[in-house]
Amino acid sequence: MRDEYRGWERHSDLLFGALPYLLLGLSLLLAVTDSPLGVWRREHVVTIVWAGVAAVWTAATFTVPTRGHYRMARGHPLTIIYFIGLLALAAVLLSRDDVFVLFTATAFLQALVLLSTSWAFLCVFCASFVVNTVPDGFPEPTIPAWTGYAGAIVVQTVVVGWINLLFSKLDALSLQRKQTVSELRTALAENEGLHAQLIAQAREAGVHDERRRLAVEIHDTLAQGLAGIIRQLEAVGAEDERVRPDVEWRRHITTAHELARESLAEARRSVQALRPEQLEGSTLPGALATIARKWSDEHALPAGFATNGTVRPLHADLEATLFRVAQEALANITKHARAGKVGITLSYMEEMAVLDVIDDGVGFDPPAAEAVAGIRDGNGLGLVGMRARLERVAGTLEVESAPGEGTAISACVPFEAQHMEFGKAGP
């Protein structure tokens, strides 16, 4: 649309800039061909000379200074001089042949585009005076003749002037709208840049938060567990079976084994939280279809999966987030919902990907559940964890549920997020 408008504007400039020459050439052609075929008169040579002067004047005071762009002529110092010379030359040519009224019409067509309103109406008045006076002179000294003469000038000035003024205002309004659209596009581009920057900052902050969380969790679980194992083994080495009974020695060994098993389980849990294994060799729709089928087989309940829209690859962090949300939602259904059937839908929209998990279970009160979400694996139903995962990738979570009415969970992630420079750490 913008290229089409620019093309129209270029053609409009070309036509308006060529208008004086077209009307002058047409008038001259009609003037020199009004004689019988083969007859050439001296008056034609004089007319051609004056037409050449008019063409040179137009080029020197209008075409060259504006470089062919007539909008530049508005307010140009040479514009008034151009119109004075145009009307003078039009009067000379009109005195030689009436057909040069076509060339004089140039003043009517250009006045209100190139001149301010007051000067434009004055120019239209002068052009009307030339058209109605030069060919036949002043009217007879009678009231009817002068009334008709003056009326013609006034009507032409008002009608032609207001028509030209209307088109001039419409043209100015079009230019103003074009400028407004350009400013809006610039503002929109700036807003998109700011939006992308905010997403990048949110993502970076989420990565740092996740790293800190993992560091604290490793310190509180793996590090402490390994430290406990070391202490138990050191205690074993320090024991003397001749001093301590055998049962004390074995107690240290058993404790060390238990701590090792717990630390190993915590290590596996932390690794699994980084990247779902199911996504390593599969697409997100394929992985979701697989866990839906496995969940259905394990619990002997129907669990359908479907995709909407054109499937497109997402950033690994976005796919991992949606996959973990689906896993958590299915785990919640297993623990709390007592559902008869489950449906999972992955929708690819214009600006985001949306994961919906719906069940027909007993439902719950979401605000109340999130209010007590501090209890691990308790009434929080994993909603806080899901919401935190999504916020780290600039996503959102919506939960619709009520006691006895089932539950619908909707997780949205924006496609803009995948254009950011993500860190390697993920949820």
C-alpha positions as CSV (number, residue, x, y, z in Angstrom):
1,M,0.0,0.0,0.0
2,R,2.8,2.4,0.9
3,D,4.6,1.7,-2.4
4,E,1.4,2.1,-4.3
5,Y,0.8,5.5,-2.7
6,R,4.4,6.6,-3.5
7,G,3.9,5.6,-7.1
8,W,0.7,7.6,-7.4
9,E,2.5,10.6,-5.8
10,R,5.3,10.4,-8.4
11,H,2.9,10.3,-11.3
12,S,0.9,13.2,-9.8
13,D,4.1,15.3,-9.5
14,L,5.0,14.4,-13.1
15,L,1.6,15.3,-14.4
16,F,1.3,18.6,-12.5
17,G,4.8,19.7,-13.4
18,A,4.1,19.0,-17.1
19,L,0.6,20.7,-17.1
20,P,1.8,24.2,-18.3
21,Y,3.7,22.6,-21.2
22,L,0.9,20.3,-22.2
23,L,-1.7,23.1,-22.3
24,L,0.7,25.5,-24.0
25,G,1.6,22.9,-26.6
26,L,-2.1,22.0,-27.2
27,S,-3.0,25.7,-27.6
28,L,-0.1,26.3,-30.0
29,L,-1.1,23.3,-32.1
30,L,-4.7,24.6,-32.4
31,A,-3.4,28.1,-33.2
32,V,-1.1,27.2,-36.0
33,T,-3.4,24.7,-37.6
34,D,-6.4,27.0,-38.0
35,S,-5.2,28.1,-41.5
36,P,-6.0,26.1,-44.7
37,L,-3.6,23.3,-45.5
38,G,-0.3,24.4,-46.9
39,V,-0.8,28.1,-46.0
40,W,1.7,29.5,-43.5
41,R,1.3,33.0,-42.1
42,R,3.7,35.4,-40.5
43,E,1.5,35.6,-37.4
44,H,2.2,32.0,-36.7
45,V,5.9,32.6,-36.4
46,V,5.3,35.4,-33.9
47,T,2.9,33.2,-31.9
48,I,5.5,30.4,-31.8
49,V,8.1,32.8,-30.5
50,W,5.8,34.0,-27.8
51,A,4.9,30.4,-26.9
52,G,8.7,29.6,-26.7
53,V,9.1,32.6,-24.3
54,A,6.3,31.2,-22.2
55,A,7.9,27.8,-22.1
56,V,11.3,29.2,-21.1
57,W,9.7,31.4,-18.4
58,T,7.9,28.4,-17.0
59,A,11.0,26.3,-16.9
60,A,13.1,29.0,-15.4
61,T,10.7,30.1,-12.6
62,F,8.8,26.9,-11.9
63,T,10.2,23.6,-13.2
64,V,13.9,24.1,-12.4
65,P,13.6,25.8,-9.0
66,T,11.2,23.0,-7.8
67,R,13.2,20.2,-9.5
68,G,10.0,18.7,-10.8
69,H,8.3,18.4,-7.4
70,Y,5.4,20.8,-7.4
71,R,4.8,20.5,-3.6
72,M,8.2,22.3,-3.1
73,A,6.9,25.3,-5.0
74,R,4.4,26.2,-2.3
75,G,5.9,29.2,-0.5
76,H,8.9,29.3,-2.8
77,P,10.1,32.9,-3.4
78,L,9.8,32.5,-7.2
79,T,6.2,31.3,-7.2
80,I,4.6,34.7,-7.2
81,I,7.0,35.9,-9.9
82,Y,6.1,32.8,-11.9
83,F,2.4,33.5,-11.7
84,I,2.9,37.2,-12.7
85,G,4.9,36.2,-15.8
86,L,2.4,33.4,-16.5
87,L,-0.6,35.7,-16.6
88,A,1.3,38.4,-18.6
89,L,2.4,35.9,-21.2
90,A,-1.1,34.2,-21.2
91,A,-2.6,37.7,-21.9
92,V,-0.2,38.2,-24.9
93,L,-0.9,34.8,-26.4
94,L,-4.6,35.2,-25.8
95,S,-4.6,38.4,-27.6
96,R,-3.2,36.6,-30.6
97,D,-5.6,33.7,-30.5
98,D,-8.5,32.7,-28.4
99,V,-7.4,29.1,-28.1
100,F,-4.7,30.1,-25.6
101,V,-7.5,30.3,-23.1
102,L,-6.4,26.6,-22.5
103,F,-2.9,27.8,-21.5
104,T,-4.4,30.5,-19.3
105,A,-6.3,27.7,-17.4
106,T,-2.9,26.8,-16.0
107,A,-3.3,29.6,-13.5
108,F,-6.7,28.3,-12.4
109,L,-5.4,24.8,-11.9
110,Q,-2.1,25.7,-10.1
111,A,-3.1,28.7,-8.0
112,L,-4.5,27.2,-4.8
113,V,-1.9,24.4,-4.9
114,L,1.1,26.6,-5.1
115,L,-0.1,29.8,-3.3
116,S,-1.5,30.6,0.1
117,T,-5.3,31.1,0.1
118,S,-5.5,34.9,-0.2
119,W,-2.8,35.0,-2.9
120,A,-4.5,32.1,-4.7
121,F,-7.9,33.7,-4.9
122,L,-6.2,36.9,-6.2
123,C,-4.4,34.9,-8.9
124,V,-7.7,33.2,-9.9
125,F,-9.4,36.6,-10.1
126,C,-6.6,38.0,-12.3
127,A,-6.7,34.9,-14.5
128,S,-10.5,35.3,-14.9
129,F,-10.0,39.0,-15.7
130,V,-7.5,38.1,-18.4
131,V,-9.8,35.4,-19.9
132,N,-12.9,37.7,-19.9
133,T,-11.2,40.9,-21.0
134,V,-8.3,40.2,-23.4
135,P,-10.1,38.4,-26.3
136,D,-13.0,41.0,-26.7
137,G,-11.9,43.9,-24.6
138,F,-14.1,45.6,-22.0
139,P,-17.8,45.4,-22.4
140,E,-20.1,48.1,-23.8
141,P,-20.8,50.9,-21.2
142,T,-24.2,49.5,-20.3
143,I,-25.4,48.1,-17.0
144,P,-26.4,44.6,-18.4
145,A,-23.1,44.3,-20.2
146,W,-21.0,45.2,-17.2
147,T,-23.2,43.1,-15.0
148,G,-22.6,40.0,-17.1
149,Y,-18.9,40.8,-17.4
150,A,-18.4,41.3,-13.7
151,G,-20.7,38.4,-12.8
152,A,-18.6,36.1,-15.0
153,I,-15.4,37.1,-13.3
154,V,-16.9,36.8,-9.8
155,V,-18.5,33.4,-10.5
156,Q,-15.3,32.0,-12.0
157,T,-13.2,33.3,-9.1
158,V,-15.6,31.8,-6.5
159,V,-16.4,28.5,-8.1
160,V,-12.9,27.7,-9.5
161,G,-11.3,29.1,-6.4
162,W,-13.3,27.0,-4.0
163,I,-13.0,23.8,-6.1
164,N,-9.2,24.3,-6.2
165,L,-9.2,25.1,-2.5
166,L,-11.1,21.9,-1.7
167,F,-8.6,19.8,-3.6
168,S,-5.8,21.6,-2.0
169,K,-7.1,21.0,1.5
170,L,-7.7,17.3,0.6
171,D,-4.2,17.0,-0.6
172,A,-2.9,18.7,2.6
173,L,-5.0,16.3,4.7
174,S,-3.6,13.3,2.8
175,L,-0.1,14.5,3.4
176,Q,-0.9,15.0,7.1
177,R,-2.4,11.5,7.3
178,K,0.7,10.1,5.6
179,Q,2.9,11.8,8.1
180,T,0.8,10.5,11.0
181,V,0.9,7.0,9.7
182,S,4.7,7.3,9.3
183,E,5.0,8.5,12.9
184,L,2.7,5.7,14.2
185,R,4.8,3.1,12.3
186,T,8.0,4.6,13.9
187,A,6.4,4.5,17.3
188,L,5.2,0.9,16.7
189,A,8.7,-0.1,15.7
190,E,10.1,1.5,18.8
191,N,7.5,-0.2,21.0
192,E,8.3,-3.6,19.4
193,G,12.0,-3.0,20.2
194,L,11.2,-2.1,23.8
195,H,8.9,-5.1,24.1
196,A,11.7,-7.4,22.8
197,Q,14.1,-5.8,25.1
198,L,11.8,-6.3,28.1
199,I,11.4,-10.0,27.1
200,A,15.1,-10.4,26.9
201,Q,15.6,-8.7,30.3
202,A,12.9,-10.9,31.8
203,R,14.4,-14.0,30.3
204,E,17.9,-13.1,31.6
205,A,16.5,-12.4,35.1
206,G,14.7,-15.7,35.0
207,V,17.9,-17.5,34.0
208,H,19.8,-15.9,36.9
209,D,17.0,-16.7,39.3
210,E,17.0,-20.3,38.1
211,R,20.7,-20.6,38.5
212,R,20.5,-19.2,42.1
213,R,17.7,-21.6,42.9
214,L,19.7,-24.6,41.6
215,A,22.8,-23.4,43.5
216,V,20.8,-23.2,46.7
217,E,19.1,-26.5,46.1
218,I,22.4,-28.3,45.3
219,H,23.9,-26.7,48.4
220,D,21.0,-27.8,50.6
221,T,20.7,-31.3,49.2
222,L,23.7,-32.7,47.4
223,A,26.4,-30.8,49.2
224,Q,25.0,-31.5,52.6
225,G,24.3,-35.1,51.7
226,L,27.9,-35.7,50.5
227,A,29.3,-33.9,53.5
228,G,27.2,-36.3,55.7
229,I,28.6,-39.3,53.9
230,I,32.1,-38.1,54.4
231,R,31.5,-37.7,58.1
232,Q,30.1,-41.2,58.4
233,L,33.0,-42.7,56.5
234,E,35.5,-40.8,58.6
235,A,33.7,-42.1,61.7
236,V,34.0,-45.6,60.4
237,G,37.7,-45.2,59.8
238,A,38.2,-43.9,63.3
239,E,36.4,-46.8,64.9
240,D,38.3,-49.6,66.5
241,E,36.3,-52.8,66.5
242,R,38.1,-53.9,69.6
243,V,36.9,-50.8,71.4
244,R,33.5,-50.3,69.7
245,P,30.9,-53.0,69.2
246,D,30.2,-54.2,65.7
247,V,26.7,-52.8,65.6
248,E,28.1,-49.2,65.9
249,W,30.4,-49.7,62.9
250,R,27.5,-51.1,60.8
251,R,25.3,-48.2,61.8
252,H,27.7,-45.7,60.3
253,I,27.9,-47.7,57.1
254,T,24.1,-47.9,56.8
255,T,23.7,-44.2,57.4
256,A,26.3,-43.5,54.7
257,H,24.4,-45.7,52.2
258,E,21.2,-44.0,52.9
259,L,22.7,-40.5,52.5
260,A,24.3,-41.7,49.2
261,R,21.0,-42.9,47.9
262,E,19.2,-39.7,48.9
263,S,21.9,-37.6,47.3
264,L,21.7,-39.6,44.1
265,A,18.0,-39.2,43.9
266,E,18.4,-35.4,44.4
267,A,21.0,-35.3,41.7
268,R,18.7,-37.1,39.3
269,R,15.8,-34.8,40.1
270,S,17.9,-31.7,39.5
271,V,19.2,-33.0,36.2
272,Q,15.7,-33.9,35.1
273,A,14.5,-30.4,35.9
274,L,17.0,-28.9,33.3
275,R,15.9,-30.6,30.1
276,P,13.1,-33.2,29.5
277,E,14.6,-36.4,28.1
278,Q,11.4,-36.8,25.9
279,L,12.3,-33.7,23.9
280,E,15.8,-34.8,23.0
281,G,14.8,-36.9,19.9
282,S,11.3,-35.6,19.3
283,T,9.3,-32.5,18.5
284,L,7.1,-30.9,21.2
285,P,3.8,-32.2,19.7
286,G,5.4,-35.7,19.5
287,A,6.6,-35.6,23.1
288,L,3.2,-34.4,24.3
289,A,1.4,-37.1,22.4
290,T,3.7,-39.7,23.9
291,I,3.2,-38.6,27.5
292,A,-0.6,-38.4,26.9
293,R,-0.6,-42.0,25.6
294,K,1.6,-43.3,28.4
295,W,-0.6,-41.5,31.0
296,S,-3.7,-43.0,29.4
297,D,-2.2,-46.5,29.5
298,E,-1.0,-46.2,33.1
299,H,-4.3,-45.0,34.5
300,A,-6.7,-46.7,32.1
301,L,-8.3,-43.4,31.2
302,P,-8.8,-41.7,27.9
303,A,-6.3,-38.8,27.3
304,G,-6.5,-37.2,23.9
305,F,-3.9,-34.9,22.3
306,A,-4.4,-32.6,19.3
307,T,-2.6,-29.6,17.7
308,N,-4.1,-26.5,16.1
309,G,-2.5,-24.2,13.6
310,T,0.7,-24.6,11.7
311,V,3.3,-26.4,13.7
312,R,6.6,-24.4,14.0
313,P,9.7,-25.1,16.0
314,L,10.2,-23.2,19.3
315,H,13.2,-22.4,21.3
316,A,14.4,-25.3,23.5
317,D,13.5,-23.4,26.7
318,L,10.0,-22.7,25.5
319,E,9.4,-26.3,24.5
320,A,10.8,-27.5,27.8
321,T,8.6,-25.1,29.7
322,L,5.4,-26.2,28.0
323,F,6.4,-29.9,28.3
324,R,7.0,-29.5,32.1
325,V,3.7,-27.7,32.5
326,A,1.9,-30.6,30.8
327,Q,3.7,-33.1,33.0
328,E,2.8,-31.2,36.2
329,A,-0.8,-30.8,35.0
330,L,-1.1,-34.6,34.4
331,A,0.5,-35.3,37.8
332,N,-2.1,-33.0,39.5
333,I,-4.9,-34.8,37.7
334,T,-3.6,-38.1,39.0
335,K,-3.3,-36.9,42.6
336,H,-6.4,-34.7,42.9
337,A,-8.8,-34.6,40.0
338,R,-10.5,-38.1,40.0
339,A,-11.2,-37.4,36.3
340,G,-12.9,-39.6,33.8
341,K,-11.1,-38.2,30.7
342,V,-8.4,-35.7,29.9
343,G,-7.7,-33.5,26.8
344,I,-4.4,-31.9,25.8
345,T,-4.3,-29.3,23.0
346,L,-1.3,-27.4,21.6
347,S,-2.2,-24.4,19.5
348,Y,0.1,-22.4,17.3
349,M,-1.3,-18.9,17.0
350,E,0.0,-15.8,15.2
351,E,2.1,-14.5,18.1
352,M,2.1,-17.3,20.7
353,A,1.9,-21.0,21.4
354,V,-0.8,-22.1,23.8
355,L,-1.0,-25.4,25.8
356,D,-4.4,-26.3,27.2
357,V,-4.9,-29.3,29.6
358,I,-8.6,-30.0,30.4
359,D,-10.1,-32.6,32.7
360,D,-13.7,-33.4,33.9
361,G,-12.6,-34.1,37.5
362,V,-13.8,-32.8,40.8
363,G,-12.3,-29.3,40.3
364,F,-11.1,-26.9,43.0
365,D,-10.9,-23.3,44.0
366,P,-7.7,-21.9,42.3
367,P,-7.2,-18.8,44.5
368,A,-7.5,-20.9,47.6
369,A,-5.1,-23.5,46.3
370,E,-2.5,-21.0,45.4
371,A,-2.9,-19.3,48.8
372,V,-1.6,-22.5,50.5
373,A,0.9,-23.3,47.8
374,G,3.9,-23.2,50.1
375,I,3.2,-26.8,51.2
376,R,5.3,-29.1,48.9
377,D,3.1,-31.5,47.0
378,G,0.2,-30.3,49.0
379,N,-2.8,-28.2,48.1
380,G,-0.9,-25.9,45.9
381,L,-1.3,-28.4,43.0
382,G,1.9,-27.2,41.4
383,L,0.3,-23.9,40.2
384,V,2.9,-21.7,41.7
385,G,5.7,-23.8,40.1
386,M,4.0,-23.7,36.7
387,R,3.4,-20.0,36.9
388,A,7.1,-19.4,37.8
389,R,8.3,-21.6,34.9
390,L,6.2,-19.6,32.5
391,E,7.2,-16.2,33.9
392,R,10.8,-17.1,33.3
393,V,10.1,-17.2,29.5
394,A,7.7,-14.2,29.5
395,G,4.7,-16.6,29.5
396,T,1.4,-16.6,31.4
397,L,-0.8,-19.2,33.1
398,E,-4.6,-19.1,33.4
399,V,-6.5,-21.6,35.5
400,E,-10.3,-22.1,35.3
401,S,-11.9,-24.4,37.8
402,A,-14.6,-24.7,40.4
403,P,-15.6,-27.5,42.7
404,G,-17.4,-30.2,40.7
405,E,-16.9,-28.5,37.3
406,G,-13.5,-29.9,36.2
407,T,-10.3,-27.9,35.5
408,A,-8.9,-26.1,32.5
409,I,-5.2,-25.0,32.5
410,S,-3.9,-22.7,29.7
411,A,-0.2,-21.9,29.4
412,C,0.9,-19.3,26.8
413,V,4.4,-18.5,25.6
414,P,5.1,-15.7,23.1
415,F,7.0,-16.4,19.9
416,E,9.0,-13.2,20.4
417,A,10.8,-14.9,23.3
418,Q,12.5,-17.3,20.9
419,H,14.2,-14.5,19.0
420,M,16.0,-13.4,22.2
421,E,19.6,-14.5,23.1
422,F,18.8,-17.1,25.7
423,G,21.3,-18.4,28.2
424,K,22.1,-22.1,28.2
425,A,20.5,-22.7,31.5
426,G,16.8,-23.5,31.4
427,P,13.9,-24.4,33.6
